[in-house]
Amino acid sequence: MGDFKLSASLLGHDDDVRSVVFPTPDLVLSASRDATVRQWKLTSTKPPTFDCTLSSHGTAFVNAVAFVPRSNNYPEGLIVSGGKDTIIEIRRPDRSPQDNAEALLLGHTANVCALHVSEDGETIVSGGWDAEARIWRVGHWEAATVLQGHEGSVWGVLSYDKDTVITACADKKIRLWNVSGKLLRTIAGNPDVVRALCKLPRSHPSQADFASAGNDGVIRLWTLSGSQVAQLHGHESFIYSLDVLPTGELISSSEDRTARIWKGNQCVQTITHPAISVWSVATCPKSGDIVTGASDRAVRVFSRSNDRQARPEDIRAFEDSVKSSSIPQQQVGDINKEQLPGPEFLQQKSGTKEGQVQMIREPNGNVSAHQWSAAAQQWVNVGTVVDSAGSSGRKQEFQGKDYDYVFDVDIEDGKPPLKLPFNLSQNPYEVAKKFIADNELPISYIDQVANFIVSNTQGAAIGQTGASQTQAPGSDPWGSESRYRPGEVGAPAAPESRPKVLPQTQYLKIISGNLKAMQKKILEFNEEFLSSGSKDIALNPTGISILSATIQQLDQAQSSSKMTEGSPALKEGVELAVKIATTWPVEKRLPGTDLLCALAASSPSLATYTSSGSGTIVDVFSDAFANTEKPNHALLAIRGFANLFNTEQGRLIMDGEFDKVHELLKLYVAEPGKWHRNLIIAITTVFINYTVMLSASSSASASDPPSRPNADRALTLLDDTTKIINSATDSEIMYRSLVAAGTLLTLGDDFRSAAREVFDLEQCLGRAETTVKEPRVKGVVAEMRDELGG
């Protein structure tokens, strides 16, 4: 059987291709960080040529795509996609992006990063950054079975058979579930994050049932009983994706620039790409061809059949692009040029295994990488090693200043990477704190950003050159050596010196809604009203224009991080959002409340809104609390409360409505473990913002103690935050509760005494540091003990 060779290069995406599927020989699907899902349809066979059409175009990263096979109900099948906007979109392949989706599946509260469709096409499984997996029945879109209990992002999902689902998690565990939602088995012992899963055929020589892979670069073969039967070694960095060929061979893709074919326990072919990350790989069940998606924005098809391979000149062009590609020095570890062999080594020595890499010192002083091809029995040039950011000792310019390092930071909102400049003379925590403040990122990232800086400058000293600053391959916990992705696990130990967190002085906001998704959902519901004759509550053409103008202004405000002053369009948009959130049927109010939440963060117009009954915006949000069976409505309203603190007008409203807000939140504070973590995180953010307000008021009055109303308010908040600390197990809930309580301690001796004697805060702190063993929690607990006087 011959090697896979290039069949076609499919170009059109504007950013990393994160996911691919190959359902039939004439159809490839791809999803990208450019916010699109694309269909590639075969138009000619010699050479293979594909035509591209857009299936959907959103506003945020699309990270996963899957395909529901053709059936009587869906003759063309269905395209399933999900990403940063948390919505799983179901589309018919023959519809345009402007047409309504077949369904929009709501439930995930964070980035959807994994999708899989069962072999019979009856079930979709999804996984997300919200530490949940969900099972959806095709055609019955209203409800899903939720698989809870993960302690990190669910990176991989597999519908193994009609009764069993398997999940792979950032908490280093694999879990087997019954489709009813019952946990059947947990497989622990993986040394690192698990990202990928694949069902193995019964004929596989290992007799294993499925394969897993992840951050340690090893493929593991398992039985359903949880026994590990084999390990496949060869990759040199994170493995992102697995699939199985009709021959029973495995295929994997990795951060090491390669896709690899595995026969039994042996790697039989390595396909190197001119890209750092090969994010996804998939096989066509009928043809046995494969498709990959990579960080160079390209989709590529490979085939073993001569009839389906590209023209010789196109294959040579692909091989030349690999040869001319640059390999960051951080990816290959320390290199001592003087000890490397010269080009003569390639003629004198053979490789020992498929994919083995050998560095060569070229006559011009460059270092080239060569990979052994077992099939061709020769070394193949796969690129030139170059210095990466900060590794050469040369300064880099950023905004007119010179820095030792300038890192890329991928944030979660679908925007281009932010720049993080750093000099070796600086304190990593001070730099992290400033970076978070400058870019309005969540305070929960401070340890992760600081740890990222430390891990990528470990052992470096001022004036050092690159050799001692690089890391061994795969040692970077964030996914690629000079790029940080918030939220992933595996952070190194925190540096010893860190700035004080308390008191918190900045108001926080929660920007999580996708504006285009809100608009789309509102318009879909509006169409339903018009179709059913409910024109009295439907938006008229003027209302639709106001909605479009409001979304556009909010998008501009979020992009520039500036407040939108009270424009007529936004004032009308507030009225429109209030109408949707209070007069539409309860089950259709969610996008209106979400829109109000976004307006709260960016527009002073919302805070000054008064209803016909002279009620405030707090009264409008209070409608969302009417039905405790729909906590998502309350979640968005609480986020709206938090966001109101970000305008002066909003702070005045929240100050005056404290008692009303507190009464609305009391139910959730009484039993925080009963509710979804995102709801409690929103509540703790509101509490933090109230404590910032109290701290600012206390500072403004110099040495005078807080007024009686403020003192009562502070004690109420201290009571609430200690309740949450005493029940929290989630790290983010714990951290925010501690920051709120700690800021209250800085208000004066009376509050420190109450914390010790009334609320037994020392016992709370002991529970916090034993429950959540994170450096940021340990640090804020230490600061609180200092405030308490021991």
C-alpha positions in Angstrom: 0.0 0.0 0.0 1.4 3.4 -1.1 2.0 6.5 0.9 -0.6 9.3 1.1 0.2 12.1 -1.2 -1.4 15.5 -1.7 -4.8 15.3 -3.6 -5.9 19.0 -3.3 -5.2 22.2 -1.4 -8.4 24.0 -0.5 -7.7 27.7 0.1 -10.3 30.3 1.2 -10.3 30.6 5.0 -8.8 33.7 6.5 -7.7 32.2 9.7 -6.7 28.9 11.4 -8.8 25.9 10.2 -9.8 24.3 13.5 -12.0 21.4 12.4 -12.7 19.3 9.3 -14.9 16.4 8.4 -15.0 14.2 5.2 -18.5 12.6 5.1 -18.5 11.5 1.4 -15.9 11.5 -1.4 -17.5 14.5 -2.9 -17.9 16.7 0.2 -15.5 18.2 2.7 -16.6 20.5 5.6 -14.3 22.9 7.5 -14.7 25.3 10.4 -12.3 28.2 11.1 -11.4 31.0 13.4 -12.5 33.3 10.6 -16.1 32.6 11.9 -17.1 30.6 8.9 -18.1 27.0 8.1 -17.4 26.1 4.5 -18.5 23.3 2.1 -16.0 22.0 -0.4 -17.7 20.1 -3.2 -15.8 17.9 -5.7 -16.3 19.3 -9.2 -13.7 17.3 -11.2 -11.5 14.3 -10.5 -8.4 14.5 -12.6 -6.9 16.3 -10.9 -9.3 16.6 -7.9 -10.8 20.1 -7.8 -13.2 21.4 -5.2 -15.6 24.3 -5.3 -16.1 26.4 -2.0 -19.4 27.7 -0.7 -20.2 29.3 2.7 -22.5 27.3 4.9 -22.6 29.9 7.7 -20.8 33.1 8.7 -20.9 34.3 12.2 -18.9 36.8 14.3 -16.7 34.5 16.5 -14.4 31.6 16.2 -16.0 28.3 15.0 -14.1 25.5 16.6 -16.0 22.3 15.7 -18.0 20.9 12.8 -19.7 17.6 12.3 -22.2 16.0 9.8 -25.4 14.2 10.3 -25.6 11.6 7.5 -28.4 11.7 4.9 -31.7 10.1 5.9 -35.4 10.2 4.8 -36.0 13.2 7.1 -32.8 15.0 5.9 -32.0 13.8 2.3 -29.0 16.1 2.1 -27.8 15.5 5.7 -27.2 18.3 8.2 -24.2 20.4 9.0 -23.5 20.9 12.7 -21.1 23.6 14.0 -20.3 25.3 17.3 -17.8 27.7 18.7 -17.2 30.8 20.8 -20.8 32.1 20.7 -21.9 28.9 22.6 -24.6 28.2 20.1 -24.7 24.9 18.2 -26.0 25.7 14.7 -27.8 23.0 12.6 -28.0 23.8 8.9 -29.1 22.1 5.7 -26.3 21.9 3.2 -28.4 23.4 0.4 -29.3 26.5 2.4 -27.3 29.8 2.2 -25.9 31.6 5.3 -28.8 34.1 5.0 -31.4 31.4 5.4 -32.7 30.4 8.8 -30.9 27.6 10.5 -32.7 24.2 10.9 -32.1 24.6 14.6 -30.0 26.6 17.1 -29.1 24.5 20.2 -28.8 26.5 23.4 -27.4 25.2 26.6 -23.7 25.6 26.7 -22.5 28.7 28.5 -19.0 28.8 27.2 -17.1 28.0 24.0 -18.3 24.8 22.2 -15.0 23.0 21.3 -16.1 19.4 20.4 -18.9 17.8 18.4 -19.5 14.2 17.3 -22.5 12.5 15.5 -23.4 8.9 16.2 -23.0 6.3 13.5 -26.8 6.0 13.1 -27.2 9.7 12.7 -29.7 9.9 15.6 -27.5 11.6 18.2 -25.2 14.6 18.5 -22.8 15.0 21.4 -21.2 18.3 22.2 -18.5 19.4 24.7 -17.5 22.8 25.9 -15.4 25.0 28.1 -18.2 25.1 30.6 -17.1 21.7 31.8 -20.2 20.0 30.4 -21.1 17.6 27.6 -24.6 17.4 26.1 -26.4 14.8 24.2 -28.9 16.0 21.6 -31.5 13.9 19.7 -31.5 14.8 16.0 -34.9 16.3 15.1 -35.9 16.8 18.7 -33.9 19.9 19.4 -35.6 21.3 22.5 -33.9 19.3 25.3 -30.6 17.7 25.9 -29.1 15.3 28.4 -26.4 17.1 30.3 -23.3 15.2 31.4 -22.0 17.0 34.5 -19.1 16.3 36.8 -16.2 17.3 34.6 -13.6 19.5 36.4 -12.3 21.2 33.3 -13.1 21.9 29.6 -14.5 19.0 27.7 -12.1 18.9 24.7 -13.2 15.6 23.1 -16.5 13.7 22.8 -17.4 10.3 21.2 -20.7 8.7 20.6 -19.4 5.2 21.0 -22.6 3.3 20.4 -26.4 3.8 20.9 -25.9 3.3 24.7 -22.5 4.8 25.4 -20.8 8.2 25.2 -17.2 8.9 26.1 -15.7 12.3 27.0 -12.2 13.6 27.3 -11.4 16.4 29.7 -8.8 19.0 30.7 -8.9 17.5 34.2 -6.8 14.6 32.7 -9.7 12.1 32.9 -11.8 10.1 30.5 -15.4 9.4 31.4 -17.8 6.8 30.1 -21.5 7.6 30.3 -24.8 6.0 29.6 -26.9 8.1 27.2 -29.3 8.7 30.0 -26.6 10.8 31.7 -25.4 8.2 34.2 -21.7 8.1 34.8 -20.5 4.5 34.2 -16.7 4.8 34.7 -13.9 7.3 35.1 -10.5 6.6 33.7 -7.9 8.5 35.6 -4.1 8.4 35.5 -3.5 10.4 32.2 -0.5 12.6 32.8 -1.9 15.6 31.1 -5.0 17.1 29.4 -7.0 14.7 27.2 -8.1 16.3 23.9 -9.1 13.6 21.4 -11.0 10.4 21.2 -11.6 7.8 18.4 -13.5 4.5 18.2 -11.4 1.6 17.0 -12.7 -1.2 14.8 -13.1 -4.7 16.2 -10.4 -5.9 13.9 -7.7 -3.6 15.5 -4.7 -5.9 16.4 -4.6 -4.4 20.0 -8.1 -5.6 20.8 -8.7 -2.1 22.2 -12.1 -0.4 21.9 -11.1 3.3 21.6 -8.1 5.6 21.5 -7.3 8.8 23.3 -4.6 11.5 23.0 -3.7 14.9 24.3 -1.1 17.3 25.7 1.6 14.6 26.4 1.9 13.7 22.8 1.1 10.0 23.3 -1.8 8.0 21.8 -3.3 5.6 24.3 -5.4 2.6 23.4 -8.1 1.5 25.9 -10.8 -1.1 26.5 -14.3 0.0 27.7 -13.5 -1.5 31.0 -10.8 1.1 31.5 -7.7 -1.0 30.8 -4.8 0.6 28.9 -3.5 -1.9 26.3 -0.9 0.2 24.4 0.8 3.5 23.9 1.8 4.9 20.6 4.9 7.2 20.7 6.1 9.5 18.0 4.5 12.9 18.2 6.6 15.7 19.7 3.9 18.0 21.0 0.1 18.2 21.7 -2.1 15.8 19.8 -5.3 17.6 18.8 -7.3 15.1 16.7 -7.7 11.4 16.0 -9.7 9.3 13.4 -9.6 5.8 11.9 -9.2 4.8 8.3 -11.3 2.1 6.7 -8.2 -0.1 6.8 -8.3 0.1 10.6 -5.2 2.3 10.8 -5.2 5.3 13.1 -4.5 8.9 12.0 -3.5 11.7 14.3 -2.7 15.4 14.0 -0.5 17.5 16.3 1.1 20.8 17.2 4.4 19.3 15.9 3.3 20.2 12.3 2.4 16.6 11.3 -0.4 14.2 10.7 0.7 10.6 11.3 -0.6 7.2 10.1 -0.4 4.3 12.6 -0.7 0.7 11.7 -1.0 -1.4 14.8 1.5 0.2 17.2 3.8 1.6 14.5 3.9 4.9 12.8 4.0 4.1 9.0 3.8 7.6 7.5 4.4 11.2 8.7 2.9 14.0 6.7 4.6 17.3 7.6 2.7 20.5 6.9 4.0 24.0 6.3 2.2 25.1 9.5 2.8 25.0 13.2 -0.5 23.4 14.3 -2.4 20.7 12.4 -5.6 21.2 14.3 -7.8 18.5 12.8 -7.8 15.4 10.7 -10.6 13.3 9.3 -11.1 10.3 7.0 -13.6 9.6 4.3 -15.2 6.3 5.2 -15.8 5.4 1.5 -12.7 6.4 -0.3 -10.1 6.1 2.6 -8.8 9.6 1.7 -7.9 12.0 4.5 -8.4 15.8 5.1 -6.5 18.1 7.4 -7.0 21.6 8.7 -4.1 23.7 9.9 -2.9 27.0 11.3 -1.8 28.2 7.9 -5.5 28.6 7.0 -5.4 25.7 4.5 -7.6 22.6 4.1 -5.7 19.7 2.4 -6.9 16.4 1.0 -4.5 13.5 0.8 -4.9 10.1 -1.0 -3.2 6.8 -1.5 -4.8 6.3 -4.9 -2.8 7.5 -7.8 -6.1 8.4 -9.6 -7.0 10.9 -6.8 -3.6 12.5 -6.3 -2.7 16.1 -7.4 -0.6 16.9 -10.4 3.1 16.1 -9.9 3.9 19.8 -10.0 1.3 20.6 -7.3 2.8 17.8 -5.1 6.3 19.2 -5.6 5.0 22.7 -4.7 3.6 21.3 -1.5 6.8 19.5 -0.6 8.8 22.7 -1.4 6.5 24.7 0.9 7.3 22.3 3.7 11.0 22.5 3.0 11.0 26.3 3.0 8.8 26.7 6.1 10.3 28.1 9.3 10.3 26.1 12.5 10.4 28.2 15.7 13.5 27.2 17.8 11.2 26.8 20.9 9.5 23.9 19.2 12.7 21.9 18.9 14.4 22.7 22.2 18.1 23.7 22.8 20.4 23.4 19.8 24.2 23.5 20.0 25.1 24.3 16.4 28.7 23.3 16.9 27.7 19.7 17.8 25.3 19.2 14.9 26.4 17.1 11.9 26.7 18.5 8.4 24.8 17.6 5.2 27.0 14.5 4.7 25.1 12.8 7.6 22.0 12.5 5.4 23.9 10.3 2.9 25.8 8.3 5.5 23.1 7.5 8.1 19.6 6.0 7.9 16.8 6.9 10.3 15.7 4.4 12.9 11.9 5.0 12.7 9.3 6.8 10.7 9.1 10.5 11.5 12.5 10.7 13.3 13.9 14.3 13.0 17.5 15.1 12.6 19.0 18.7 12.8 21.7 19.5 10.2 24.2 22.4 10.3 24.2 23.9 6.8 27.3 25.4 5.3 25.8 28.9 5.5 25.3 28.5 9.3 21.6 27.8 9.2 20.0 24.8 11.0 17.7 22.7 8.9 15.4 19.9 10.1 15.1 16.6 8.2 12.6 13.9 8.8 13.0 10.2 8.1 10.6 8.6 5.6 10.5 4.9 6.2 8.6 4.2 2.9 11.0 6.2 0.8 14.0 5.2 2.9 15.4 8.8 2.8 15.6 12.0 4.8 13.1 14.7 3.8 13.9 18.4 4.4 11.0 19.8 6.5 12.1 23.3 7.2 14.6 25.7 8.7 14.9 26.4 12.4 14.6 30.1 13.2 14.8 32.2 16.4 11.4 32.8 17.9 10.2 35.9 19.8 12.7 36.7 22.6 15.0 33.8 22.0 17.8 35.5 20.1 18.7 38.2 22.6 17.7 40.9 20.2 15.2 43.5 21.4 11.8 43.7 19.8 9.9 47.0 19.2 6.3 47.4 20.4 4.5 50.8 20.4 7.9 52.6 20.1 9.6 50.8 23.0 12.1 47.9 23.0 11.3 44.7 24.8 13.0 41.3 25.4 9.8 39.5 24.5 6.6 40.3 22.7 4.1 37.4 23.1 0.8 36.7 21.3 -2.2 36.2 23.6 -5.3 34.5 22.2 -8.3 35.9 24.1 -11.7 34.1 24.1 -13.8 36.6 22.1 -12.8 35.8 18.6 -10.6 38.8 18.1 -7.0 38.8 16.8 -4.3 38.0 19.4 -3.3 40.7 21.8 0.4 41.7 22.2 2.0 41.1 25.6 5.4 42.9 25.9 7.8 41.9 28.6 11.3 42.8 29.8 13.3 40.5 32.0 13.8 43.3 34.5 10.0 43.4 35.1 7.9 41.6 37.7 5.7 39.1 35.8 2.7 39.8 38.1 2.9 43.5 37.6 3.0 43.1 33.9 0.1 40.6 34.0 -2.0 43.0 36.1 -1.4 45.9 33.7 -2.1 43.7 30.7 -5.4 42.6 32.1 -6.4 46.2 33.1 -5.4 47.6 29.7 -7.4 44.9 27.8 -10.3 44.6 30.2 -9.8 40.9 30.7 -11.2 39.0 33.7 -9.2 39.2 36.9 -9.2 35.4 37.0 -6.5 35.4 34.3 -3.8 37.2 36.3 -2.1 34.0 37.6 -2.4 32.3 34.2 -0.9 35.3 32.3 1.9 35.6 34.9 2.6 31.9 34.9 2.8 32.0 31.1 5.4 34.8 31.2 7.4 32.8 33.8 7.2 29.5 31.8 8.3 31.2 28.6 11.2 33.1 30.2 12.3 30.4 32.6 16.0 30.5 33.4 16.5 33.6 31.3 18.5 36.5 32.7 19.1 40.0 31.3 21.4 39.9 28.4 21.2 36.2 27.8 21.0 34.8 24.3 18.5 32.3 23.0 20.0 29.0 23.7 19.3 29.0 27.4 15.9 30.5 27.0 14.1 27.9 24.9 12.1 25.0 26.3 12.0 21.3 25.5 9.3 20.4 22.9 5.9 20.1 24.4 6.8 21.7 27.7 4.7 24.8 27.3 1.4 24.1 29.0 -0.6 26.6 26.9 -0.6 24.8 23.6 2.2 26.4 21.6 5.5 27.8 22.8 4.8 31.6 22.5 1.1 31.7 22.5 -1.2 31.7 25.6 -4.8 30.4 25.6 -6.6 31.4 28.8 -8.5 28.7 30.6 -6.3 25.7 29.8 -4.7 23.7 32.6 -1.2 22.8 33.5 0.2 26.1 34.7 3.6 26.0 36.3 4.2 27.2 39.9 3.6 30.8 40.5 6.5 33.2 41.0 7.3 34.2 44.5 6.8 37.9 44.2 3.3 39.1 43.5 1.5 42.4 43.9 -1.4 42.9 46.3 -4.8 42.1 45.1 -6.7 43.8 47.9 -8.5 46.0 48.0 -10.1 45.5 44.5 -10.3 49.0 43.0 -11.7 48.3 39.5 -15.3 47.6 38.6 -15.7 44.4 36.6 -18.1 43.6 33.8 -19.1 40.4 32.0 -19.1 40.5 28.3 -20.1 37.0 27.0 -23.0 37.5 24.6 -22.7 37.2 20.9 -24.4 40.3 19.4 -25.0 38.7 16.0 -26.4 35.6 17.6 -28.8 37.8 19.7 -29.9 39.6 16.6 -30.4 36.4 14.7 -32.5 34.8 17.4 -34.6 37.9 17.9 -35.4 38.0 14.1 -36.2 34.2 14.1 -38.7 34.6 16.9 -40.1 37.7 15.2 -40.7 35.7 12.1 -42.6 33.1 14.1 -44.8 35.8 15.6 -45.6 37.2 12.1 -46.3 33.7 10.7 -48.6 32.9 13.6 -50.5 36.2 13.3 -49.1 37.7 16.6 -48.4 41.0 15.0 -49.2 42.9 18.2 -45.9 41.8 19.8 -43.8 41.4 16.7 -41.3 44.1 15.7 -42.2 46.2 12.7 -39.7 47.3 10.0 -38.7 50.3 12.1 -38.1 48.1 15.1 -35.9 45.8 13.0 -33.9 48.8 11.8 -33.5 50.0 15.4 -32.3 46.5 16.4 -29.7 46.5 13.5 -28.4 50.0 14.5 -28.2 49.0 18.2 -26.2 45.9 17.4 -23.9 47.8 15.2 -23.2 50.5 17.8 -22.7 47.9 20.5 -20.3 46.0 18.3 -18.3 49.2 17.7 -18.3 50.0 21.5 -17.1 46.5 22.4 -14.4 46.6 19.8 -13.0 49.9 21.0 -13.7 49.3 24.7 -15.3 52.8 24.9 -18.7 53.8 26.2 -21.3 54.8 23.7 -22.7 58.1 24.7 -26.5 58.5 24.7 -27.2 58.4 21.0 -30.8 58.4 19.8 -30.3 54.9 18.2 -29.2 53.4 21.5 -32.0 55.1 23.5 -34.5 53.6 21.0 -32.5 50.3 21.3 -33.1 50.3 25.1 -36.8 50.7 24.6 -36.8 47.9 22.1 -34.8 45.5 24.3 -37.1 46.3 27.2 -40.1 45.4 25.1 -38.6 42.0 24.1 -37.4 41.2 27.7 -40.8 42.0 29.3 -43.6 41.6 26.8 -42.6 38.7 24.6 -43.6 35.2 25.7 -41.4 34.1 28.6 -39.7 31.3 26.6 -38.6 33.9 24.0 -37.4 36.7 26.2 -33.8 35.4 26.6 -32.2 37.3 23.7 -33.9 40.5 24.8 -32.4 40.1 28.4 -29.0 39.3 26.8 -29.2 42.5 24.7 -30.0 44.5 27.9 -27.0 42.9 29.5 -24.8 44.1 26.7 -26.3 47.6 26.8 -25.6 47.8 30.5 -21.9 47.4 29.9 -21.6 50.0 27.2 -24.4 52.5 27.2 -25.3 55.1 29.9 -28.7 55.2 28.2 -29.8 52.0 29.9 -29.2 53.2 33.4 -31.3 56.3 32.9 -34.3 54.3 31.6 -37.5 54.6 33.5 -40.6 52.6 32.9 -44.1 54.1 32.6 -44.5 53.3 36.3 -41.4 55.2 37.2 -39.5 52.0 37.8 -35.7 51.7 37.0 -33.8 49.3 34.9 -33.4 47.1 38.0 -37.2 46.6 37.9 -37.0 45.6 34.3 -34.3 43.0 35.0 -36.3 41.8 38.0 -38.8 40.2 35.6 -36.1 37.6 34.7 -36.3 36.3 38.3 -40.0 35.4 38.1 -39.5 31.8 37.1 -36.8 29.9 38.9 -37.2 27.1 36.5 -35.5 29.3 33.9 -32.2 30.2 35.6 -30.6 31.4 32.4 -32.9 34.4 32.4 -31.8 35.3 36.0 -28.1 34.7 35.0 -28.3 37.3 32.2 -30.1 39.8 34.5 -27.4 39.4 37.2 -24.7 39.9 34.6 -26.7 43.1 33.7 -26.5 44.2 37.3 -22.7 43.7 37.3 -22.3 45.6 34.0 -24.3 48.6 35.3 -21.4 49.5 37.6 -19.3 50.4 34.5 -21.1 53.7 33.9 -21.5 56.5 36.4 -25.3 56.6 35.8 -25.4 52.8 36.4 -23.5 53.1 39.7 -26.0 55.6 40.9 -28.9 53.2 40.1 -27.1 50.2 41.7 -26.3 52.2 44.8 -29.9 53.3 45.3 -31.4 49.9 44.5 -29.1 47.8 46.7 -31.9 46.4 48.9 -33.9 45.4 45.9 -31.0 43.7 44.1 -30.0 41.9 47.3 -33.5 40.6 47.8 -33.4 39.2 44.2 -30.1 37.4 44.8 -30.9 36.0 48.2 -32.5 32.8 46.9 -29.3 31.9 45.0 -26.9 32.9 47.8 -28.8 30.7 50.3 -28.0 27.5 48.3 -25.2 28.4 45.9 -24.4 24.7 45.2 -27.8 24.2 43.7 -27.3 26.6 40.8 -25.0 26.7 37.7 -21.5 28.0 38.4 -21.9 30.9 35.9 -24.9 32.2 37.8 -22.9 32.2 41.1 -19.9 33.8 39.3 -22.2 36.6 38.1 -23.4 37.1 41.7 -19.9 37.3 43.1 -19.0 39.8 40.4 -21.9 42.0 41.6 -20.7 41.6 45.1 -17.1 42.6 44.1 -18.5 45.7 42.4 -20.5 46.7 45.5 -17.3 46.3 47.6 -15.4 48.5 45.1 -18.1 51.1 45.5 -17.9 50.9 49.3 -14.1 51.1 49.2 -14.1 54.1 47.0 -16.7 55.8 49.3 -14.5 55.0 52.3 -11.4 56.4 50.7 -13.3 59.6 49.7 -14.2 60.2 53.3 -10.6 59.8 54.4 -10.3 58.6 58.0 -14.0 58.8 58.7 -15.7 55.4 59.2 -18.4 54.3 56.6 -21.8 55.8 57.2 -24.4 53.6 59.0 -26.2 52.6 55.8 -22.9 51.7 54.1 -21.8 49.8 57.2 -25.0 47.7 57.2 -24.4 47.1 53.5 -20.8 46.0 54.1 -21.9 43.5 56.8 -24.6 42.1 54.6 -22.1 41.5 51.8 -19.7 40.0 54.3 -22.4 37.6 55.4 -23.2 36.6 51.8 -19.6 36.2 50.6 -18.7 34.0 53.6 -21.8 31.8 52.8 -20.5 31.2 49.3 -16.9 30.6 50.5 -18.2 28.0 52.9 -19.9 26.0 50.1 -17.8 26.8 46.9 -15.8 24.1 45.1 -15.3 26.0 41.8 -12.1 27.9 41.7 -13.5 31.0 40.0 -16.4 31.3 42.4 -14.0 30.9 45.4 -11.6 33.5 44.1 -14.2 36.1 43.4 -15.9 35.6 46.7 -12.5 35.9 48.5 -11.7 39.2 46.6 -15.1 40.6 47.6 -14.7 39.6 51.3 -11.1 40.7 51.4 -12.0 44.2 50.0 -14.5 44.5 52.8 -11.8 43.8 55.4 -9.9 46.9 54.2 -12.8 49.2 55.2 -11.7 49.3 58.8 -11.3 47.6 62.2 -15.0 47.2 62.8 -15.4 45.0 59.8 -12.3 43.0 60.6 -13.6 42.3 64.1 -17.0 41.3 62.6 -15.3 39.0 60.2 -13.4 37.3 63.0 -16.0 37.2 65.7 -19.3 37.0 63.9 -18.6 35.3 60.6 -15.6 33.1 61.6 -13.7 34.1 58.5 -10.6 32.3 59.6 -12.5 29.0 59.3 -13.7 30.1 55.8 -10.1 30.9 54.8 -8.9 27.5 56.0 -11.6 25.8 53.9 -10.8 27.9 50.8 -7.1 27.0 50.7 -7.7 23.3 51.2 -10.6 23.2 48.7 -8.9 25.2 45.8 -5.2 24.7 45.6 -4.4 27.5 43.2 -1.7 30.1 43.7 -4.1 33.0 43.3 -6.4 31.7 46.0 -3.4 31.1 48.3 -2.2 34.6 47.6 -5.5 36.4 48.4 -6.0 34.2 51.5 -2.6 35.3 52.8 -3.6 39.0 52.2 -6.8 38.5 54.1 -5.0 36.9 57.0 -2.7 39.9 57.1 -5.8 42.2 57.2 -7.2 40.1 60.1 -4.0 40.4 62.0 -2.8 36.8 61.7 
